[in-house]
Amino acid sequence: MDVERTIQFILDALARLEAVSGQHDERLTRIESSVADLSVQVADLGAQVAGVTDLVGRLAQAELRLVERMDALVEAQAHTDRRLDALINVVDRLSRQ
């Protein structure tokens, strides 16, 4: 009888082990699915980062062009101021004569 109880104990332990193994298999399947989903999301994020990087680069180039135009505008304004000052001096001299 002792052998029968030992066999039954082993069979019960194997049954529990099989049940736990099935649960682990289900968990592993869910984890694998989650990892696959995350891999897709990471790839999407990589593409989005590349797009944002491109936009930042184009924005930086546009800013450089804007700075160049502003510098040219400042120079043109200074030139206009000098010419206006000269005109004011001419008009002032003519009005005093």
VENBEL-V525091 format. One line per field, one symbol per residue. ss: DSSP state (H for helix, E for strand, L for the rest). phi: phi as a letter, one per 40 degrees, with the letter a starting at -180 (. if undefined). psi: psi as a letter, one per 30 degrees, with the letter a starting at -180 (. if undefined). Layout:
ss = ???
phi = ???
psi = ???
This chain:
ss = LHHHHHHHHHHHHHHHHHHHHHHHHHHHHHHHHHHHHHHHHHHHHHHHHHHHHHHHHHHHHHHHHHHHHHHHHHHHHHHHHHHHHHHHHHHHHHHHL
phi = .cccccccccccccccccccccccccccccccccccccccccccccccccccccccccccccccccccccccccccccccccccdcccccccccccc
psi = eeeeeeeeeeeeeeeeeeeeeeeeeeeeeeeeeeeeeeeeeeeeeeeeeeeeeeeeeeeeeeeeeeeeeeeeeeeeeeeeeeeeeeeeeeeeeeff.
